[in-house]
């Protein structure tokens, strides 16, 4: 599931980890082709748009008008604003966007998703991984839950609730005959904003002192923000006040106690304004500090594709697709949800039950940066008595293939923290092969460094105490103006051209002239299909989409299978956490088919 809160999981499906990606086939024609490093290679996957109103989820289908310049939806439909081009103000069908018809806290969203899983697996038992051939009784539903960004809040709360619901089934508080046990195997958090009490202090530090040598904040501004975090009445104290009020007056996290909402909302707003927001003056992309705004990566091609009438008819969509939902975001903002909760304790609880907890962070993201993620891993270990050895574990190379080290991992037992080199907020979009490799090793219960079969009850990674690898930032990319993502992707000049109806729009992108559009390579169009039309070639092209962005590891030229298991670190080792020089042999092993609920969540 995506996060936001209010972001659609189609981001994860089409921009990151799904079995296919959207590409241009010809002028006026988009389609999909197989993704080389889709996570479906090692697991069955379900992507969930939640809470209600997000993405394709809806309560009551309601007509409205979408302003592409602002992303605002007016309901009921309204006339096109004066002087605004018709192609930037579209009538469509959306969810009602009634804030009373959606969740307003992570805890409420957790219950909704638990019920969704019960209903889905009850209605479609053929998709229940617990159902086995020649068995008349279903076993527990084994699930690996992966979340992203705001999933740092969602993931621990959802997972902990499922475990608690299992306990209620066992003591007959809820009917064991009418519900399914959802047994969590792994919780993976990608670029998670987990707890500002832990991560807040690392925003100004990362902005001034990162492994790319970028000074998005001056030293003076860094110190000012750091002092604000610790000051009387500052971010740290306000979060503590919020949680004290929460424990006293809203322990079930229902979001219906005004004084608690006010205290948590004040903490949330203060932390945002004094600690997080100063980065905005840098002009850099908060999701990838190496790039300036607007950043064309990852491409937004899928937004146009999912709103094509033939695509919506083929998938049975009841509403037009939108990537994020303001009503959901407003509902969560109102309760101060970001500063609520006890995510660290929830992850420690999961570890105590034998659940694998994996934290995965790209090193180019500011919004939920890896320094704060590393601090989260230490906090989880500190609340887990059996995980004291985690502090002594070293950073081992994440060996992705026979020539590439994709990051560094600290791992002890079921707890791991991975820093992924060259990745921004949407980690799998930037480093697809590395992300797939780490994901598969997690769900298989192997060591994340080499992919070996190990005894996790005693395993501890070996290497340096710190992940110190540094590199130069990649070149700046030229902006690409997708008209369904104007605010994030278009320059002020491009917005002016849209307003003045200058240029030409092809496949959802604004060009100065029709001759500026470049036809895709024939190998790409041959490997792509669209509703009722399959691809003429099933072999991946080996080339990324024309708009794809920096530091992506090469695709293969054949259909890839299995997952890489290393025997040593490549030599020379690009980005190696250590300086080992050994010879590597390749060994492929097929990953078992497991059920994975991707709660792909991002603060967008």
FIBAVEX-323793 format. One record per residue (C-alpha): residue number from 1; residue in three letters; x, y, z. Coordinates in steps of 0.1 Angstrom, whole numbers. Each point is the difference from the previous one (the first is absolute). Layout:
<pts>
{pt NUM "Ala" {X Y Z}};
...
</pts>
This chain:
<pts>
{pt 1 "Unk" {0 0 0}};
{pt 2 "Unk" {11 35 -7}};
{pt 3 "Unk" {-1 25 28}};
{pt 4 "Unk" {-3 38 -3}};
{pt 5 "Unk" {-22 -4 19}};
{pt 6 "Unk" {-23 0 -31}};
{pt 7 "Unk" {24 -14 -26}};
{pt 8 "Unk" {-10 -28 -23}};
{pt 9 "Unk" {18 -34 -1}};
{pt 10 "Unk" {-1 2 -38}};
{pt 11 "Unk" {32 20 5}};
{pt 12 "Unk" {16 -32 13}};
{pt 13 "Unk" {-15 -21 -27}};
{pt 14 "Unk" {8 21 -30}};
{pt 15 "Unk" {30 20 11}};
{pt 16 "Unk" {19 -24 22}};
{pt 17 "Unk" {-7 -37 6}};
{pt 18 "Unk" {-29 -13 -21}};
{pt 19 "Unk" {2 -26 -28}};
{pt 20 "Unk" {-3 27 -27}};
{pt 21 "Unk" {8 36 -8}};
{pt 22 "Unk" {-17 25 -22}};
{pt 23 "Unk" {19 10 -32}};
{pt 24 "Unk" {-7 19 -32}};
{pt 25 "Unk" {-8 -23 -30}};
{pt 26 "Unk" {-8 27 -25}};
{pt 27 "Unk" {-14 35 -2}};
{pt 28 "Unk" {-34 -2 17}};
{pt 29 "Unk" {6 -35 13}};
{pt 30 "Unk" {13 -10 34}};
{pt 31 "Unk" {4 -36 12}};
{pt 32 "Unk" {17 -22 25}};
{pt 33 "Unk" {30 -23 -2}};
{pt 34 "Unk" {15 -25 24}};
{pt 35 "Unk" {23 15 27}};
{pt 36 "Unk" {33 -18 3}};
{pt 37 "Unk" {1 3 38}};
{pt 38 "Unk" {-36 -2 9}};
{pt 39 "Unk" {-5 -15 34}};
{pt 40 "Unk" {-25 -25 -14}};
{pt 41 "Unk" {31 -20 -9}};
{pt 42 "Unk" {2 -13 35}};
{pt 43 "Unk" {-34 5 15}};
{pt 44 "Unk" {-37 4 -6}};
{pt 45 "Unk" {-9 37 7}};
{pt 46 "Unk" {-31 20 8}};
{pt 47 "Unk" {1 38 -1}};
{pt 48 "Unk" {-27 18 20}};
{pt 49 "Unk" {-13 35 -5}};
{pt 50 "Unk" {-8 12 35}};
{pt 51 "Unk" {-16 17 19}};
{pt 52 "Unk" {-33 5 -18}};
{pt 53 "Unk" {1 27 -27}};
{pt 54 "Unk" {36 -8 -9}};
{pt 55 "Unk" {9 -10 -36}};
{pt 56 "Unk" {-27 -23 -14}};
{pt 57 "Unk" {-18 -5 34}};
{pt 58 "Unk" {-32 19 6}};
{pt 59 "Unk" {-32 2 20}};
{pt 60 "Unk" {-25 16 -23}};
{pt 61 "Unk" {9 7 -36}};
{pt 62 "Unk" {-5 37 -3}};
{pt 63 "Unk" {4 23 -31}};
{pt 64 "Unk" {25 28 3}};
{pt 65 "Unk" {25 22 -18}};
{pt 66 "Unk" {38 -4 3}};
{pt 67 "Unk" {22 30 -4}};
{pt 68 "Unk" {33 -13 -13}};
{pt 69 "Unk" {19 31 10}};
{pt 70 "Unk" {-8 -4 37}};
{pt 71 "Unk" {-12 -36 3}};
{pt 72 "Unk" {-32 13 17}};
{pt 73 "Unk" {-33 -18 -6}};
{pt 74 "Unk" {-32 20 0}};
{pt 75 "Unk" {-32 -19 7}};
{pt 76 "Unk" {-25 2 -16}};
{pt 77 "Unk" {16 10 -33}};
{pt 78 "Unk" {5 36 -7}};
{pt 79 "Unk" {6 22 -31}};
{pt 80 "Unk" {35 3 -12}};
{pt 81 "Unk" {17 30 17}};
{pt 82 "Unk" {3 31 -21}};
{pt 83 "Unk" {31 -1 -23}};
{pt 84 "Unk" {9 -35 9}};
{pt 85 "Unk" {5 -25 -29}};
{pt 86 "Unk" {-27 -27 -2}};
{pt 87 "Unk" {27 -28 -1}};
{pt 88 "Unk" {12 10 35}};
{pt 89 "Unk" {-35 -1 17}};
{pt 90 "Unk" {-16 -34 -4}};
{pt 91 "Unk" {-33 -14 10}};
{pt 92 "Unk" {0 -35 15}};
{pt 93 "Unk" {-13 -23 26}};
{pt 94 "Unk" {17 -2 34}};
{pt 95 "Unk" {-5 -12 36}};
{pt 96 "Unk" {-23 23 20}};
{pt 97 "Unk" {31 14 18}};
{pt 98 "Unk" {-21 3 32}};
{pt 99 "Unk" {25 1 29}};
{pt 100 "Unk" {-25 -17 22}};
{pt 101 "Unk" {0 -31 -23}};
{pt 102 "Unk" {37 -8 4}};
{pt 103 "Unk" {25 -8 27}};
{pt 104 "Unk" {16 29 19}};
{pt 105 "Unk" {26 -19 20}};
{pt 106 "Unk" {24 -29 -8}};
{pt 107 "Unk" {-16 -22 26}};
{pt 108 "Unk" {-35 3 -17}};
{pt 109 "Unk" {16 -6 -34}};
{pt 110 "Unk" {16 -32 15}};
{pt 111 "Unk" {-34 -14 9}};
{pt 112 "Unk" {-14 8 -34}};
{pt 113 "Unk" {28 -19 -18}};
{pt 114 "Unk" {-3 -30 24}};
{pt 115 "Unk" {-37 -2 -10}};
{pt 116 "Unk" {9 5 -36}};
{pt 117 "Unk" {24 -30 1}};
{pt 118 "Unk" {-27 -21 17}};
{pt 119 "Unk" {-25 9 -27}};
{pt 120 "Unk" {24 -4 -29}};
{pt 121 "Unk" {14 -34 11}};
{pt 122 "Unk" {-35 -12 10}};
{pt 123 "Unk" {-15 9 -33}};
{pt 124 "Unk" {30 -13 -21}};
{pt 125 "Unk" {14 -29 19}};
{pt 126 "Unk" {20 -10 -31}};
{pt 127 "Unk" {23 29 8}};
{pt 128 "Unk" {6 -10 36}};
{pt 129 "Unk" {35 -13 4}};
{pt 130 "Unk" {-11 -21 30}};
{pt 131 "Unk" {-21 -22 -23}};
{pt 132 "Unk" {20 -29 -12}};
{pt 133 "Unk" {-8 -28 -25}};
{pt 134 "Unk" {-17 -30 16}};
{pt 135 "Unk" {-7 18 33}};
{pt 136 "Unk" {-35 6 13}};
{pt 137 "Unk" {10 24 27}};
{pt 138 "Unk" {18 33 -6}};
{pt 139 "Unk" {31 8 20}};
{pt 140 "Unk" {10 35 11}};
{pt 141 "Unk" {3 26 -27}};
{pt 142 "Unk" {37 6 -3}};
{pt 143 "Unk" {6 37 -9}};
{pt 144 "Unk" {30 22 -6}};
{pt 145 "Unk" {-11 36 5}};
{pt 146 "Unk" {21 26 -18}};
{pt 147 "Unk" {-7 37 4}};
{pt 148 "Unk" {16 32 -12}};
{pt 149 "Unk" {4 36 14}};
{pt 150 "Unk" {-31 6 21}};
{pt 151 "Unk" {0 -37 2}};
{pt 152 "Unk" {25 5 28}};
{pt 153 "Unk" {-32 8 19}};
{pt 154 "Unk" {-23 -24 -18}};
{pt 155 "Unk" {22 -31 0}};
{pt 156 "Unk" {7 -4 38}};
{pt 157 "Unk" {-36 9 9}};
{pt 158 "Unk" {-16 -23 -26}};
{pt 159 "Unk" {23 -29 8}};
{pt 160 "Unk" {-4 4 38}};
{pt 161 "Unk" {-38 1 -4}};
{pt 162 "Unk" {0 -32 -20}};
{pt 163 "Unk" {19 -18 26}};
{pt 164 "Unk" {-24 13 27}};
{pt 165 "Unk" {-30 -11 -21}};
{pt 166 "Unk" {16 -35 -2}};
{pt 167 "Unk" {2 -1 38}};
{pt 168 "Unk" {-37 10 2}};
{pt 169 "Unk" {-9 -28 -23}};
{pt 170 "Unk" {19 -25 22}};
{pt 171 "Unk" {-20 10 31}};
{pt 172 "Unk" {-33 2 -19}};
{pt 173 "Unk" {-4 37 6}};
{pt 174 "Unk" {-6 1 -38}};
{pt 175 "Unk" {-13 -30 -19}};
{pt 176 "Unk" {28 -23 -12}};
{pt 177 "Unk" {-25 -17 -23}};
{pt 178 "Unk" {-9 32 -18}};
{pt 179 "Unk" {34 16 -3}};
{pt 180 "Unk" {34 -10 -13}};
{pt 181 "Unk" {33 1 19}};
{pt 182 "Unk" {24 24 -18}};
{pt 183 "Unk" {34 -11 10}};
{pt 184 "Unk" {27 26 -6}};
{pt 185 "Unk" {33 -14 -12}};
{pt 186 "Unk" {18 33 -8}};
{pt 187 "Unk" {-5 37 4}};
{pt 188 "Unk" {20 20 -25}};
{pt 189 "Unk" {0 38 2}};
{pt 190 "Unk" {14 19 -30}};
{pt 191 "Unk" {11 36 6}};
{pt 192 "Unk" {-23 1 30}};
{pt 193 "Unk" {-9 31 20}};
{pt 194 "Unk" {-5 -19 32}};
{pt 195 "Unk" {4 23 30}};
{pt 196 "Unk" {9 37 0}};
{pt 197 "Unk" {11 -3 36}};
{pt 198 "Unk" {29 -21 -13}};
{pt 199 "Unk" {4 12 -36}};
{pt 200 "Unk" {-8 37 4}};
{pt 201 "Unk" {35 11 10}};
{pt 202 "Unk" {15 -16 -31}};
{pt 203 "Unk" {-18 22 -26}};
{pt 204 "Unk" {24 30 4}};
{pt 205 "Unk" {30 -23 5}};
{pt 206 "Unk" {-7 -18 -33}};
{pt 207 "Unk" {-7 32 -19}};
{pt 208 "Unk" {34 14 9}};
{pt 209 "Unk" {22 -31 3}};
{pt 210 "Unk" {-9 -29 -23}};
{pt 211 "Unk" {21 -24 -20}};
{pt 212 "Unk" {-4 20 -33}};
{pt 213 "Unk" {16 31 13}};
{pt 214 "Unk" {-31 21 -5}};
{pt 215 "Unk" {-6 30 23}};
{pt 216 "Unk" {-38 4 -2}};
{pt 217 "Unk" {1 19 33}};
{pt 218 "Unk" {28 22 12}};
{pt 219 "Unk" {17 -9 33}};
{pt 220 "Unk" {-17 29 17}};
{pt 221 "Unk" {-34 -11 -12}};
{pt 222 "Unk" {8 -36 10}};
{pt 223 "Unk" {9 11 35}};
{pt 224 "Unk" {-32 22 2}};
{pt 225 "Unk" {-22 -29 -9}};
{pt 226 "Unk" {18 -23 24}};
{pt 227 "Unk" {-4 25 29}};
{pt 228 "Unk" {-37 4 -9}};
{pt 229 "Unk" {-5 -38 3}};
{pt 230 "Unk" {14 -1 35}};
{pt 231 "Unk" {-13 34 13}};
{pt 232 "Unk" {-27 5 26}};
{pt 233 "Unk" {-32 -2 -18}};
{pt 234 "Unk" {18 -14 -31}};
{pt 235 "Unk" {-7 -30 -22}};
{pt 236 "Unk" {12 -26 25}};
{pt 237 "Unk" {-19 13 30}};
{pt 238 "Unk" {-32 5 -20}};
{pt 239 "Unk" {1 -36 -13}};
{pt 240 "Unk" {4 -12 36}};
{pt 241 "Unk" {-29 22 11}};
{pt 242 "Unk" {-21 -15 -29}};
{pt 243 "Unk" {8 -36 11}};
{pt 244 "Unk" {-7 8 37}};
{pt 245 "Unk" {-34 13 -10}};
{pt 246 "Unk" {-6 -30 -23}};
{pt 247 "Unk" {8 -25 28}};
{pt 248 "Unk" {-23 18 24}};
{pt 249 "Unk" {-30 8 -22}};
{pt 250 "Unk" {1 -20 -32}};
{pt 251 "Unk" {19 -32 6}};
{pt 252 "Unk" {-18 -18 -28}};
{pt 253 "Unk" {11 26 -25}};
{pt 254 "Unk" {-35 7 -13}};
{pt 255 "Unk" {7 37 -8}};
{pt 256 "Unk" {-32 12 16}};
{pt 257 "Unk" {13 19 30}};
{pt 258 "Unk" {3 37 -8}};
{pt 259 "Unk" {28 8 25}};
{pt 260 "Unk" {21 -29 -11}};
{pt 261 "Unk" {-5 9 -37}};
{pt 262 "Unk" {10 36 8}};
{pt 263 "Unk" {32 -10 19}};
{pt 264 "Unk" {11 -24 -27}};
{pt 265 "Unk" {-8 24 -28}};
{pt 266 "Unk" {20 27 17}};
{pt 267 "Unk" {30 -23 2}};
{pt 268 "Unk" {-4 -11 -36}};
{pt 269 "Unk" {-2 35 -13}};
{pt 270 "Unk" {29 13 22}};
{pt 271 "Unk" {23 -28 -10}};
{pt 272 "Unk" {-8 5 -37}};
{pt 273 "Unk" {5 37 1}};
{pt 274 "Unk" {32 2 21}};
{pt 275 "Unk" {18 -32 -8}};
{pt 276 "Unk" {-11 -14 -34}};
{pt 277 "Unk" {-11 30 -20}};
{pt 278 "Unk" {32 20 0}};
{pt 279 "Unk" {14 -24 -27}};
{pt 280 "Unk" {-26 15 -24}};
{pt 281 "Unk" {21 31 -5}};
{pt 282 "Unk" {27 -21 -17}};
{pt 283 "Unk" {-20 -6 -31}};
{pt 284 "Unk" {10 -36 1}};
{pt 285 "Unk" {-22 -30 -3}};
{pt 286 "Unk" {-8 -13 36}};
{pt 287 "Unk" {-4 -35 -14}};
{pt 288 "Unk" {34 1 -17}};
{pt 289 "Unk" {24 27 13}};
{pt 290 "Unk" {23 -4 -30}};
{pt 291 "Unk" {-26 15 -23}};
{pt 292 "Unk" {-16 34 -2}};
{pt 293 "Unk" {-37 5 -4}};
{pt 294 "Unk" {-19 -9 -21}};
{pt 295 "Unk" {15 -35 -3}};
{pt 296 "Unk" {-13 -22 -29}};
{pt 297 "Unk" {8 -32 18}};
{pt 298 "Unk" {-17 -23 5}};
{pt 299 "Unk" {-21 6 -32}};
{pt 300 "Unk" {-38 6 5}};
{pt 301 "Unk" {-10 -18 -32}};
{pt 302 "Unk" {-22 -24 19}};
{pt 303 "Unk" {-24 29 10}};
{pt 304 "Unk" {-11 5 -36}};
{pt 305 "Unk" {-2 -38 -5}};
{pt 306 "Unk" {-23 -6 29}};
{pt 307 "Unk" {-24 27 -11}};
{pt 308 "Unk" {-4 -14 -35}};
{pt 309 "Unk" {-36 -11 -5}};
{pt 310 "Unk" {10 -34 -14}};
{pt 311 "Unk" {23 -7 29}};
{pt 312 "Unk" {-27 9 26}};
{pt 313 "Unk" {-25 -21 -18}};
{pt 314 "Unk" {24 -30 -1}};
{pt 315 "Unk" {6 1 37}};
{pt 316 "Unk" {-35 9 10}};
{pt 317 "Unk" {9 33 17}};
{pt 318 "Unk" {-30 19 15}};
{pt 319 "Unk" {18 33 2}};
{pt 320 "Unk" {27 20 -17}};
{pt 321 "Unk" {34 -5 14}};
{pt 322 "Unk" {18 26 21}};
{pt 323 "Unk" {34 -6 15}};
{pt 324 "Unk" {-6 18 34}};
{pt 325 "Unk" {-31 10 19}};
{pt 326 "Unk" {-2 33 19}};
{pt 327 "Unk" {-31 -11 21}};
{pt 328 "Unk" {19 -29 15}};
{pt 329 "Unk" {31 21 6}};
{pt 330 "Unk" {-21 27 17}};
{pt 331 "Unk" {-17 -25 22}};
{pt 332 "Unk" {33 -13 13}};
{pt 333 "Unk" {14 35 3}};
{pt 334 "Unk" {-29 10 22}};
{pt 335 "Unk" {7 -27 26}};
{pt 336 "Unk" {38 6 -1}};
{pt 337 "Unk" {4 -37 -9}};
{pt 338 "Unk" {36 3 -10}};
{pt 339 "Unk" {10 8 36}};
{pt 340 "Unk" {-22 -26 16}};
{pt 341 "Unk" {7 -37 6}};
{pt 342 "Unk" {27 -22 13}};
{pt 343 "Unk" {16 -14 -32}};
{pt 344 "Unk" {33 -9 17}};
{pt 345 "Unk" {-17 -20 27}};
{pt 346 "Unk" {-22 -17 -26}};
{pt 347 "Unk" {31 -12 -20}};
{pt 348 "Unk" {16 -12 32}};
{pt 349 "Unk" {-32 -20 7}};
{pt 350 "Unk" {1 -15 -34}};
{pt 351 "Unk" {37 -11 5}};
{pt 352 "Unk" {-10 -17 32}};
{pt 353 "Unk" {-25 -21 -19}};
{pt 354 "Unk" {26 -11 -25}};
{pt 355 "Unk" {-10 24 -29}};
{pt 356 "Unk" {28 12 -22}};
{pt 357 "Unk" {3 38 1}};
{pt 358 "Unk" {19 16 -29}};
{pt 359 "Unk" {7 37 -5}};
{pt 360 "Unk" {11 10 -35}};
{pt 361 "Unk" {11 36 -8}};
{pt 362 "Unk" {14 16 -31}};
{pt 363 "Unk" {27 25 7}};
{pt 364 "Unk" {-12 29 -22}};
{pt 365 "Unk" {-33 6 17}};
{pt 366 "Unk" {-5 29 24}};
{pt 367 "Unk" {-37 -5 9}};
{pt 368 "Unk" {6 -32 19}};
{pt 369 "Unk" {38 -1 -1}};
{pt 370 "Unk" {23 -29 8}};
{pt 371 "Unk" {17 16 30}};
{pt 372 "Unk" {-34 2 17}};
{pt 373 "Unk" {-8 -36 -12}};
{pt 374 "Unk" {33 -12 15}};
{pt 375 "Unk" {-10 16 33}};
{pt 376 "Unk" {-33 -17 -1}};
{pt 377 "Unk" {17 -34 -3}};
{pt 378 "Unk" {21 7 31}};
{pt 379 "Unk" {-31 11 19}};
{pt 380 "Unk" {-18 -32 -9}};
{pt 381 "Unk" {30 -21 11}};
{pt 382 "Unk" {1 20 33}};
{pt 383 "Unk" {-36 -9 8}};
{pt 384 "Unk" {7 -37 -9}};
{pt 385 "Unk" {21 -16 28}};
{pt 386 "Unk" {10 -30 -22}};
{pt 387 "Unk" {13 24 -27}};
{pt 388 "Unk" {29 16 20}};
{pt 389 "Unk" {25 -16 -24}};
{pt 390 "Unk" {-15 21 -29}};
{pt 391 "Unk" {21 29 12}};
{pt 392 "Unk" {32 -21 -4}};
{pt 393 "Unk" {-9 -12 -35}};
{pt 394 "Unk" {19 16 -29}};
{pt 395 "Unk" {-10 13 -34}};
{pt 396 "Unk" {4 -27 -26}};
{pt 397 "Unk" {-1 5 -37}};
{pt 398 "Unk" {-33 -7 -18}};
{pt 399 "Unk" {14 -20 -29}};
{pt 400 "Unk" {-26 3 -28}};
{pt 401 "Unk" {18 -17 -29}};
{pt 402 "Unk" {35 -10 -10}};
{pt 403 "Unk" {11 36 -6}};
{pt 404 "Unk" {-21 22 22}};
{pt 405 "Unk" {-4 8 37}};
{pt 406 "Unk" {-34 17 4}};
{pt 407 "Unk" {3 11 36}};
{pt 408 "Unk" {9 -9 36}};
{pt 409 "Unk" {-19 -19 26}};
{pt 410 "Unk" {1 -4 37}};
{pt 411 "Unk" {-18 -32 11}};
{pt 412 "Unk" {-4 -20 31}};
{pt 413 "Unk" {-26 -27 2}};
{pt 414 "Unk" {-33 12 -13}};
{pt 415 "Unk" {9 37 1}};
{pt 416 "Unk" {18 17 -29}};
{pt 417 "Unk" {7 35 -13}};
{pt 418 "Unk" {11 4 -36}};
{pt 419 "Unk" {14 32 -16}};
{pt 420 "Unk" {-6 -2 -38}};
{pt 421 "Unk" {26 20 -21}};
{pt 422 "Unk" {-13 24 -26}};
{pt 423 "Unk" {-37 -2 9}};
{pt 424 "Unk" {-25 27 7}};
{pt 425 "Unk" {-33 -2 18}};
{pt 426 "Unk" {-15 -27 -23}};
{pt 427 "Unk" {29 -24 5}};
{pt 428 "Unk" {-10 -27 -25}};
{pt 429 "Unk" {-5 26 -28}};
{pt 430 "Unk" {36 11 4}};
{pt 431 "Unk" {17 -33 7}};
{pt 432 "Unk" {-23 -28 -13}};
{pt 433 "Unk" {24 -29 1}};
{pt 434 "Unk" {13 9 35}};
{pt 435 "Unk" {-35 5 14}};
{pt 436 "Unk" {-12 -33 -15}};
{pt 437 "Unk" {30 -18 14}};
{pt 438 "Unk" {-4 14 35}};
{pt 439 "Unk" {-38 -6 0}};
{pt 440 "Unk" {5 -37 -11}};
{pt 441 "Unk" {27 -7 26}};
{pt 442 "Unk" {-22 15 27}};
{pt 443 "Unk" {-31 -21 -8}};
{pt 444 "Unk" {22 -32 -4}};
{pt 445 "Unk" {15 6 34}};
{pt 446 "Unk" {36 1 -14}};
{pt 447 "Unk" {28 23 9}};
{pt 448 "Unk" {-5 33 -19}};
{pt 449 "Unk" {37 4 -8}};
{pt 450 "Unk" {6 -31 -22}};
{pt 451 "Unk" {-33 -17 0}};
{pt 452 "Unk" {13 -31 18}};
{pt 453 "Unk" {-22 -23 20}};
{pt 454 "Unk" {9 7 36}};
{pt 455 "Unk" {-13 -6 35}};
{pt 456 "Unk" {-16 33 8}};
{pt 457 "Unk" {-1 -8 37}};
{pt 458 "Unk" {38 5 1}};
{pt 459 "Unk" {9 18 -32}};
{pt 460 "Unk" {17 34 3}};
{pt 461 "Unk" {15 20 -29}};
{pt 462 "Unk" {37 8 0}};
{pt 463 "Unk" {16 32 -12}};
{pt 464 "Unk" {7 37 9}};
{pt 465 "Unk" {-20 17 28}};
{pt 466 "Unk" {-12 27 -24}};
{pt 467 "Unk" {-12 2 -36}};
{pt 468 "Unk" {24 27 -13}};
{pt 469 "Unk" {-1 -5 -37}};
{pt 470 "Unk" {0 34 -19}};
{pt 471 "Unk" {-4 9 -37}};
{pt 472 "Unk" {-7 29 -23}};
{pt 473 "Unk" {-36 9 -8}};
{pt 474 "Unk" {-12 -9 -35}};
{pt 475 "Unk" {-6 26 -27}};
{pt 476 "Unk" {-31 21 1}};
{pt 477 "Unk" {-29 -13 -22}};
{pt 478 "Unk" {-20 22 -23}};
{pt 479 "Unk" {-36 5 12}};
{pt 480 "Unk" {-29 -18 -17}};
{pt 481 "Unk" {-34 15 4}};
{pt 482 "Unk" {-27 -27 5}};
{pt 483 "Unk" {-33 18 -1}};
{pt 484 "Unk" {-15 -23 27}};
{pt 485 "Unk" {28 9 24}};
{pt 486 "Unk" {4 37 -7}};
{pt 487 "Unk" {9 11 35}};
{pt 488 "Unk" {28 -25 5}};
{pt 489 "Unk" {14 -3 -36}};
{pt 490 "Unk" {-4 33 -19}};
{pt 491 "Unk" {21 31 1}};
{pt 492 "Unk" {-16 34 3}};
{pt 493 "Unk" {7 6 -37}};
{pt 494 "Unk" {-17 -33 -9}};
{pt 495 "Unk" {-30 9 22}};
{pt 496 "Unk" {-2 33 -19}};
{pt 497 "Unk" {0 -18 -33}};
{pt 498 "Unk" {-28 -23 11}};
{pt 499 "Unk" {-20 30 12}};
{pt 500 "Unk" {5 18 -34}};
{pt 501 "Unk" {-6 -32 -20}};
{pt 502 "Unk" {35 1 -15}};
{pt 503 "Unk" {17 -31 -11}};
{pt 504 "Unk" {-15 -35 -6}};
{pt 505 "Unk" {-10 -28 24}};
{pt 506 "Unk" {10 -35 -10}};
{pt 507 "Unk" {-6 -30 22}};
{pt 508 "Unk" {-7 23 30}};
{pt 509 "Unk" {33 20 -4}};
{pt 510 "Unk" {3 36 -11}};
{pt 511 "Unk" {24 6 -28}};
{pt 512 "Unk" {10 33 -17}};
{pt 513 "Unk" {-6 -15 -34}};
{pt 514 "Unk" {-12 -33 -14}};
{pt 515 "Unk" {35 -6 -14}};
{pt 516 "Unk" {14 0 36}};
{pt 517 "Unk" {-18 -33 7}};
{pt 518 "Unk" {22 -30 -7}};
{pt 519 "Unk" {-15 -33 -10}};
{pt 520 "Unk" {9 -29 23}};
{pt 521 "Unk" {24 -27 -11}};
{pt 522 "Unk" {-17 -28 -19}};
{pt 523 "Unk" {13 -25 25}};
{pt 524 "Unk" {-19 18 28}};
{pt 525 "Unk" {-33 3 -20}};
{pt 526 "Unk" {3 -37 -10}};
{pt 527 "Unk" {3 -11 36}};
{pt 528 "Unk" {-30 21 11}};
{pt 529 "Unk" {-37 -7 -2}};
{pt 530 "Unk" {-33 17 9}};
{pt 531 "Unk" {-35 -12 8}};
{pt 532 "Unk" {-10 -28 -24}};
{pt 533 "Unk" {33 3 -18}};
{pt 534 "Unk" {30 -21 13}};
{pt 535 "Unk" {36 8 -7}};
{pt 536 "Unk" {16 -13 -32}};
{pt 537 "Unk" {31 -9 19}};
{pt 538 "Unk" {2 -14 36}};
{pt 539 "Unk" {37 6 4}};
{pt 540 "Unk" {9 31 21}};
{pt 541 "Unk" {18 26 -21}};
{pt 542 "Unk" {29 5 24}};
{pt 543 "Unk" {-4 37 -2}};
{pt 544 "Unk" {-18 22 25}};
{pt 545 "Unk" {-28 23 -11}};
{pt 546 "Unk" {13 31 -17}};
{pt 547 "Unk" {-9 22 29}};
{pt 548 "Unk" {15 -21 28}};
{pt 549 "Unk" {24 16 24}};
{pt 550 "Unk" {34 -3 15}};
{pt 551 "Unk" {21 -28 15}};
{pt 552 "Unk" {-23 -28 -10}};
{pt 553 "Unk" {18 -33 -2}};
{pt 554 "Unk" {0 -15 -35}};
{pt 555 "Unk" {-29 -22 -11}};
{pt 556 "Unk" {5 -34 -14}};
{pt 557 "Unk" {-4 -10 -36}};
{pt 558 "Unk" {-18 -33 8}};
{pt 559 "Unk" {-30 -7 22}};
{pt 560 "Unk" {16 -1 35}};
{pt 561 "Unk" {-9 -27 24}};
{pt 562 "Unk" {10 -9 36}};
{pt 563 "Unk" {19 21 24}};
{pt 564 "Unk" {38 5 3}};
{pt 565 "Unk" {20 -17 27}};
{pt 566 "Unk" {35 13 5}};
{pt 567 "Unk" {31 -18 12}};
{pt 568 "Unk" {22 31 3}};
{pt 569 "Unk" {2 37 -6}};
{pt 570 "Unk" {7 11 -36}};
{pt 571 "Unk" {34 14 -8}};
{pt 572 "Unk" {3 29 -5}};
{pt 573 "Unk" {-30 6 22}};
{pt 574 "Unk" {-20 30 -9}};
{pt 575 "Unk" {-14 16 32}};
{pt 576 "Unk" {14 -28 21}};
{pt 577 "Unk" {-4 4 38}};
{pt 578 "Unk" {33 -18 4}};
{pt 579 "Unk" {31 -5 -21}};
{pt 580 "Unk" {-2 -37 -5}};
{pt 581 "Unk" {15 -13 -33}};
{pt 582 "Unk" {-13 -34 -8}};
{pt 583 "Unk" {-12 -20 -30}};
{pt 584 "Unk" {-37 -6 -3}};
{pt 585 "Unk" {-19 -29 -14}};
{pt 586 "Unk" {-36 3 -10}};
{pt 587 "Unk" {-27 -22 14}};
{pt 588 "Unk" {-37 5 -8}};
{pt 589 "Unk" {-28 -14 22}};
{pt 590 "Unk" {-38 3 -6}};
{pt 591 "Unk" {-18 18 27}};
{pt 592 "Unk" {-30 -16 16}};
{pt 593 "Unk" {-34 14 -9}};
{pt 594 "Unk" {-13 19 30}};
{pt 595 "Unk" {-28 24 5}};
{pt 596 "Unk" {11 36 3}};
{pt 597 "Unk" {-23 29 9}};
{pt 598 "Unk" {19 30 -13}};
{pt 599 "Unk" {-12 29 21}};
{pt 600 "Unk" {20 24 -22}};
{pt 601 "Unk" {-3 33 18}};
{pt 602 "Unk" {16 33 -7}};
{pt 603 "Unk" {-1 35 12}};
{pt 604 "Unk" {-8 18 -32}};
</pts>
